[in-house]
Amino acid sequence: MKLDKKYFGILVAFFMTLALDTTMTFTMTSINVGWNQSFFSSFLRSWIIGFIVAFPTSIIVIPLARRLASRLVLK
């Protein structure tokens, strides 16, 4: 099953957010909490909050970043 191409931008934002949020949350939770009993619950809580903030932000920022980058490179 494939989705209509109008969802391409949202899917790109979703997958980028998923990868970046997971990586950053894991790294920061490891640094701040360490490997202890509460690591997984701290990671999961932070990951959920981060994803809720990062996904809508990426939907807004990615098109702006593409426009800015296109102005900075030769055509």
C-alpha atoms as a printed R data frame, in Angstrom:
   type eleno elety resid chain resno      x      y      z
1  ATOM     1    CA   MET     A     1  0.000  0.000  0.000
2  ATOM     2    CA   LYS     A     2  1.349  3.405 -0.958
3  ATOM     3    CA   LEU     A     3  0.121  6.806  0.118
4  ATOM     4    CA   ASP     A     4 -0.631  9.744 -2.136
5  ATOM     5    CA   LYS     A     5  2.376 11.976 -2.849
6  ATOM     6    CA   LYS     A     6  0.695 14.890 -1.046
7  ATOM     7    CA   TYR     A     7  1.729 13.189  2.218
8  ATOM     8    CA   PHE     A     8  5.413 13.107  1.267
9  ATOM     9    CA   GLY     A     9  6.392 16.194  3.271
10 ATOM    10    CA   ILE     A    10  4.596 15.029  6.393
11 ATOM    11    CA   LEU     A    11  6.197 11.579  6.134
12 ATOM    12    CA   VAL     A    12  9.664 13.089  5.725
13 ATOM    13    CA   ALA     A    13  9.072 15.251  8.797
14 ATOM    14    CA   PHE     A    14  7.756 12.245 10.736
15 ATOM    15    CA   PHE     A    15 10.738 10.009  9.955
16 ATOM    16    CA   MET     A    16 13.283 12.774 10.536
17 ATOM    17    CA   THR     A    17 11.655 13.634 13.843
18 ATOM    18    CA   LEU     A    18 11.524  9.990 14.860
19 ATOM    19    CA   ALA     A    19 15.228  9.440 14.159
20 ATOM    20    CA   LEU     A    20 16.505 12.707 15.599
21 ATOM    21    CA   ASP     A    21 14.254 12.761 18.650
22 ATOM    22    CA   THR     A    22 15.086  9.171 19.550
23 ATOM    23    CA   THR     A    23 18.836  9.740 19.160
24 ATOM    24    CA   MET     A    24 18.899 13.012 21.069
25 ATOM    25    CA   THR     A    25 16.596 11.808 23.848
26 ATOM    26    CA   PHE     A    26 18.620  8.628 24.330
27 ATOM    27    CA   THR     A    27 21.877 10.594 24.461
28 ATOM    28    CA   MET     A    28 20.636 13.287 26.832
29 ATOM    29    CA   THR     A    29 18.862 10.812 29.121
30 ATOM    30    CA   SER     A    30 22.048  8.727 29.300
31 ATOM    31    CA   ILE     A    31 24.066 11.799 30.251
32 ATOM    32    CA   ASN     A    32 21.581 13.261 32.739
33 ATOM    33    CA   VAL     A    33 20.123 10.142 34.381
34 ATOM    34    CA   GLY     A    34 22.731  7.466 33.668
35 ATOM    35    CA   TRP     A    35 22.099  3.762 33.416
36 ATOM    36    CA   ASN     A    36 19.919  3.075 36.415
37 ATOM    37    CA   GLN     A    37 16.477  1.758 37.357
38 ATOM    38    CA   SER     A    38 14.684  4.867 36.107
39 ATOM    39    CA   PHE     A    39 16.455  5.132 32.736
40 ATOM    40    CA   PHE     A    40 13.714  3.598 30.601
41 ATOM    41    CA   SER     A    41 10.852  5.543 32.204
42 ATOM    42    CA   SER     A    42 12.839  8.793 32.011
43 ATOM    43    CA   PHE     A    43 13.744  8.093 28.390
44 ATOM    44    CA   LEU     A    44 10.178  7.257 27.395
45 ATOM    45    CA   ARG     A    45  8.712 10.333 29.108
46 ATOM    46    CA   SER     A    46 11.301 12.639 27.553
47 ATOM    47    CA   TRP     A    47 10.942 10.995 24.139
48 ATOM    48    CA   ILE     A    48  7.164 11.469 24.097
49 ATOM    49    CA   ILE     A    49  7.414 15.130 25.122
50 ATOM    50    CA   GLY     A    50 10.217 15.718 22.610
51 ATOM    51    CA   PHE     A    51  8.277 14.105 19.774
52 ATOM    52    CA   ILE     A    52  5.141 16.121 20.550
53 ATOM    53    CA   VAL     A    53  7.191 19.318 20.297
54 ATOM    54    CA   ALA     A    54  9.546 18.309 17.475
55 ATOM    55    CA   PHE     A    55  7.065 16.872 14.945
56 ATOM    56    CA   PRO     A    56  4.956 20.020 14.448
57 ATOM    57    CA   THR     A    57  8.132 22.098 14.549
58 ATOM    58    CA   SER     A    58  9.698 20.014 11.785
59 ATOM    59    CA   ILE     A    59  6.581 20.346  9.631
60 ATOM    60    CA   ILE     A    60  7.043 24.119  9.816
61 ATOM    61    CA   VAL     A    61 10.849 24.301  9.676
62 ATOM    62    CA   ILE     A    62 11.673 21.797  6.898
63 ATOM    63    CA   PRO     A    63 10.001 23.808  4.084
64 ATOM    64    CA   LEU     A    64 11.626 27.007  5.376
65 ATOM    65    CA   ALA     A    65 15.027 25.296  5.538
66 ATOM    66    CA   ARG     A    66 14.611 24.028  1.971
67 ATOM    67    CA   ARG     A    67 13.795 27.536  0.715
68 ATOM    68    CA   LEU     A    68 16.749 29.045  2.571
69 ATOM    69    CA   ALA     A    69 19.127 26.359  1.308
70 ATOM    70    CA   SER     A    70 17.912 26.829 -2.259
71 ATOM    71    CA   ARG     A    71 18.746 30.540 -2.026
72 ATOM    72    CA   LEU     A    72 22.262 29.759 -0.824
73 ATOM    73    CA   VAL     A    73 23.294 27.333 -3.563
74 ATOM    74    CA   LEU     A    74 23.980 27.895 -7.235
75 ATOM    75    CA   LYS     A    75 21.297 26.829 -9.652
